[in-house]
Amino acid sequence: MKILIVKRDKIGDMLLTTPALRVLRAALNETSPGSEIHLLASGYNAWVVAENNDVDHLWTYQRVRTGRRVDFRAAWGQLKLFFALRREGFDVAIAAGGNESPRALKRALAVGAKRTIGYTNESIWRRRLTDSMLVPVAGHETLRIANQLTPLGVELPLPLPPPVFESCARSREFAIAFMNHHQLEAGKFAVIGTGARFPEKQPSASQILTWAEHLFNCYHLKTVLVWTPGGTDSPLYRGDDQLATEVMRSKPDYLIALTPASKDVRKIIAVIAQAKTSIFPDSGLMHFAAATPGGVIGLFASTWAEPDQWAPVGERARAIVNRLALAEWPDHIVIDAIGAQLNTSNVLDG
């Protein structure tokens, strides 16, 4: 059997697909040895599974449109790619994701597989899919994606395997060099991230400084600050340069900037993997931090995302939920979670 997983979303969404890949591989090893798992992803998120042993072949395409710019070479490349995918003769194509994605459904249908699986509530798609499934009204994203395997007769183990990510050698080398340069030891520092697409989900400079001071005074942990490069008016993705500049202006000895000069998020993740623990707003990096030994405190502010679907997953992953904008949270909410994080993990309501 030859199965194609179509995953077009951002890096955190791709990471949350890895439990389903693990379940599918285990099921195929038992029922259909020799079966192949292919994965179609954009050039933006494909690297997340580049080292994943559950994927036999990784197909990538480049974005045709970035902002207002149209890349005609990428459009031609996509056309050639889908002709190649049709020649593969897939038995199954799955538009993987916990919600309906018309773009993913279009790509899954375009490969001409014998069976196409996807979530939709729309009759126009239900007529075209061989295995249409209603969009779930509840459940974590990892479970929603894994549930798309059930039309193939796959029984889901509960709990699901955790999300997994393996940093490449170059990223690990960067992390070691960064730590050596700043005299950091694995497990002897924390990471605080600012990246958030919406201002309601972002901490203030004073909050970051308070958390970092608490980590140093109470737990002897220096803090590495991570942020998204660019300005708040960036047309593609809201950047945090202004906030990072404000935080680092005070220059405390226990706060270190992980300057995103290379804009290579893979190197940042390799550093996060060495931390004692991390603090991130709801974001892709939050999910990667959850997959590391140190785990993460995920901050869910305002009403932008439902933690029941998007909470971080891992042995040392916890989510704090508060309907206030993050910058309005009292300091004790995160400080209390930091203390609890060093001992156990659960979900806290602020």
C-alpha positions in Angstrom: 0.0 0.0 0.0 1.2 3.5 -0.8 -0.2 6.3 1.3 0.3 10.1 0.8 -0.1 12.5 3.8 -0.8 16.1 2.7 0.2 18.6 5.3 0.4 22.3 4.2 0.2 24.1 7.5 2.8 25.8 9.7 5.7 24.1 11.6 3.8 23.5 14.8 0.9 21.8 12.9 3.4 19.6 11.1 5.0 18.6 14.5 1.5 17.6 15.8 1.2 15.3 12.8 4.0 13.1 13.9 2.0 11.0 16.4 -0.3 9.9 13.6 2.7 9.0 11.4 4.0 6.8 14.3 0.6 5.1 14.6 0.3 4.6 10.9 3.8 3.1 10.6 3.1 0.7 13.4 -0.2 -0.4 11.9 1.3 -0.9 8.5 4.2 -3.0 9.9 1.6 -5.4 11.3 -0.9 -5.5 8.5 0.9 -4.6 5.3 4.7 -4.9 5.6 6.5 -3.0 2.8 3.9 -0.3 2.6 5.1 3.2 1.9 4.3 6.5 3.7 4.8 9.6 1.6 4.3 13.1 2.8 3.6 16.2 0.8 4.6 19.5 2.5 5.6 23.1 1.6 9.2 24.2 1.6 8.3 26.1 4.8 7.4 23.1 7.0 9.0 20.0 5.3 12.1 20.2 7.4 10.1 19.2 10.5 9.9 15.6 9.3 13.1 15.5 7.2 14.7 13.2 9.9 11.5 11.3 10.7 11.9 7.6 10.2 8.2 7.1 9.7 8.3 8.9 6.4 9.6 7.0 3.4 9.5 9.8 0.9 9.2 13.5 1.4 7.8 15.6 -1.4 8.0 19.4 -1.2 6.6 22.3 -3.1 7.4 26.0 -2.9 4.8 28.7 -2.3 3.4 30.4 -5.4 2.3 33.5 -3.6 4.1 35.3 -0.8 2.2 38.4 0.2 1.4 40.1 -3.1 4.3 38.6 -5.0 3.6 35.7 -7.4 6.4 33.2 -8.1 5.7 31.8 -11.6 8.7 29.4 -11.3 7.1 27.9 -8.2 3.8 27.6 -10.0 5.5 25.6 -12.8 7.3 23.5 -10.2 4.0 22.6 -8.5 2.5 21.6 -11.8 5.3 19.2 -12.5 5.3 17.9 -9.0 1.6 17.0 -9.1 2.1 15.2 -12.4 4.9 13.2 -10.7 2.6 12.4 -7.8 -0.2 11.2 -10.0 2.3 8.8 -11.6 3.1 7.3 -8.2 -0.4 5.6 -8.1 -1.2 6.2 -4.5 -3.8 4.0 -2.9 -4.7 6.6 -0.3 -4.3 10.4 0.1 -5.1 12.1 3.4 -5.6 15.8 3.8 -4.2 15.8 7.3 -5.5 18.3 9.8 -8.0 18.8 12.6 -10.2 21.2 10.7 -11.4 21.6 7.1 -8.7 22.9 4.8 -9.9 23.5 1.2 -6.3 23.9 0.0 -5.3 20.6 1.5 -8.3 18.9 0.1 -7.6 20.2 -3.4 -4.0 18.9 -3.2 -5.1 15.5 -1.9 -7.6 15.1 -4.6 -5.2 16.3 -7.3 -2.9 13.3 -6.9 -5.6 10.9 -8.1 -5.4 8.3 -5.3 -7.9 5.5 -5.2 -9.2 6.8 -1.8 -9.1 10.3 -0.5 -9.7 11.1 3.2 -10.4 14.5 4.7 -12.5 16.5 7.1 -15.3 18.6 5.6 -18.8 19.7 6.5 -19.5 20.9 2.9 -21.4 18.9 0.4 -19.3 20.1 -2.5 -16.3 18.3 -0.9 -18.2 15.3 0.5 -19.2 14.4 -3.1 -15.6 14.3 -4.2 -14.0 12.5 -1.3 -14.2 8.7 -1.1 -13.9 8.9 2.7 -15.3 12.3 3.9 -15.4 12.9 7.7 -17.2 15.5 9.6 -15.0 18.1 11.2 -14.6 17.2 14.9 -16.3 19.5 17.5 -13.8 18.5 20.2 -10.5 16.8 20.8 -6.8 17.7 20.6 -5.3 18.3 17.2 -3.1 15.2 17.5 -6.1 13.0 18.1 -8.1 14.7 15.3 -5.3 14.0 12.8 -4.8 10.4 14.0 -8.6 9.8 13.7 -8.2 10.3 10.0 -6.5 6.9 9.9 -9.6 5.0 11.1 -11.2 4.7 7.7 -8.1 2.5 6.9 -9.0 0.2 9.8 -6.3 1.6 12.1 -7.0 1.3 15.8 -5.7 4.2 17.7 -3.7 3.6 20.9 -4.6 5.9 23.7 -2.8 7.8 24.8 -1.2 8.6 21.4 2.6 8.6 21.0 4.0 12.1 21.8 5.1 14.5 19.0 8.7 13.9 18.0 11.4 16.0 16.4 15.1 15.3 15.7 17.4 18.2 15.2 19.9 17.9 12.3 23.7 17.8 13.1 24.3 21.3 11.9 21.6 22.7 14.3 23.0 20.7 17.2 26.5 22.0 16.5 25.1 25.6 16.5 23.5 24.9 19.9 26.7 23.6 21.4 28.7 26.6 20.0 26.1 29.1 21.4 26.1 27.5 24.8 29.9 27.4 24.9 30.1 31.1 23.9 27.8 32.1 26.7 29.1 29.6 29.2 25.8 27.8 29.5 25.4 24.1 30.4 22.6 21.8 29.3 19.8 21.9 31.8 21.2 25.0 33.6 19.2 27.7 31.7 15.7 28.5 30.7 14.2 29.9 27.5 11.5 32.6 27.2 9.9 33.2 23.9 8.0 36.2 22.7 6.8 35.1 19.3 3.1 35.5 18.7 1.1 36.5 15.7 -1.3 38.7 17.7 -0.4 41.3 20.3 -3.0 39.9 22.8 -0.9 36.8 23.0 2.5 38.5 23.7 4.1 39.2 27.1 5.3 42.7 28.0 8.9 43.6 28.5 8.4 44.0 32.2 6.8 40.5 32.5 9.8 38.9 30.7 12.2 40.7 33.0 10.3 39.6 36.1 10.2 36.0 35.0 13.9 35.9 34.1 14.8 37.5 37.4 12.7 34.9 39.3 14.3 32.1 37.4 17.8 33.3 38.3 17.2 34.3 41.9 15.1 31.2 42.9 16.5 28.5 40.6 19.9 29.8 39.5 18.9 29.6 35.9 20.0 32.1 33.3 17.4 32.9 30.6 17.8 32.8 26.8 15.5 35.2 25.1 14.0 34.0 21.8 12.0 36.2 19.4 10.7 36.5 15.9 12.8 38.8 13.7 11.2 41.8 12.1 8.9 44.6 13.0 5.3 44.6 14.2 4.3 45.8 10.7 5.9 43.0 8.8 3.6 42.0 6.0 4.3 38.3 6.3 4.6 37.6 10.0 4.6 39.9 12.9 8.1 40.4 14.3 9.3 41.1 17.8 12.4 43.2 17.3 11.0 46.2 19.2 10.0 44.1 22.2 13.4 42.3 22.3 15.2 45.6 22.1 13.2 46.9 25.1 13.9 43.7 27.1 17.6 43.6 26.4 18.1 47.4 27.1 18.4 46.6 30.8 21.2 44.1 30.1 21.0 41.9 33.2 23.8 39.4 33.4 21.4 36.5 33.6 19.5 37.3 30.4 21.0 36.3 27.0 19.7 37.1 23.6 19.5 34.4 21.0 19.8 36.8 18.1 17.8 35.4 15.2 20.3 36.8 12.7 20.3 33.6 10.6 16.5 33.4 10.8 16.9 29.6 11.0 14.3 28.4 13.5 15.9 24.9 13.5 19.0 26.3 15.3 16.7 28.0 17.9 14.9 24.7 18.5 18.2 22.9 19.1 19.0 25.5 21.8 15.6 25.1 23.3 16.2 21.3 23.5 19.0 21.9 26.0 17.0 24.1 28.4 15.8 23.2 31.8 12.4 24.4 30.8 10.8 27.0 28.4 8.0 29.6 28.5 6.2 30.4 25.3 3.0 31.9 24.2 0.7 29.7 22.1 2.9 29.2 19.0 4.8 26.7 16.9 7.9 27.0 19.0 5.7 26.2 22.1 5.0 22.8 20.6 8.6 22.1 19.8 9.6 23.1 23.3 6.9 20.6 24.6 8.7 17.8 22.7 12.0 18.4 24.5 13.1 16.9 27.8 12.7 20.2 29.6 9.1 20.7 28.4 7.2 24.0 28.2 4.9 26.3 30.0 2.4 27.3 27.3 0.6 30.6 27.7 -2.9 30.7 26.3 -4.2 34.3 26.5 -7.4 36.0 25.3 -9.6 33.8 23.1 -7.4 33.3 20.0 -6.9 29.5 20.4 -8.7 26.7 22.2 -6.2 24.9 24.5 -8.4 21.8 24.3 -7.2 21.5 20.7 -3.9 23.2 20.8 -2.4 22.7 24.3 1.3 21.6 24.2 1.8 17.8 24.4 4.6 16.1 26.3 5.6 14.6 29.6 6.6 18.1 30.9 4.2 20.2 29.0 1.6 22.4 30.7 -0.8 25.0 29.6 -1.9 28.1 31.5 -5.2 29.5 30.4 -6.4 33.0 31.1 -8.9 35.1 29.1 -7.0 38.3 29.7 -4.5 39.6 27.2 -1.1 38.1 28.2 0.4 41.5 29.0 -2.4 42.0 31.6 -1.7 38.8 33.5 -0.6 39.2 37.1 3.0 38.0 37.6 2.1 35.3 40.1 0.3 33.2 37.4 3.5 32.4 35.5 5.7 32.4 38.6 3.5 29.8 40.3 3.7 27.7 37.1 7.5 27.9 37.0 7.7 26.4 40.5 5.2 23.6 39.6 7.0 22.9 36.3 10.1 21.7 38.0 8.3 18.9 39.7 5.3 17.7 37.6 3.1 18.6 34.7 -0.6 19.3 34.2 -2.9 22.0 33.0 -3.4 25.1 35.1 -6.1 27.6 34.9 -4.9 31.1 35.7 
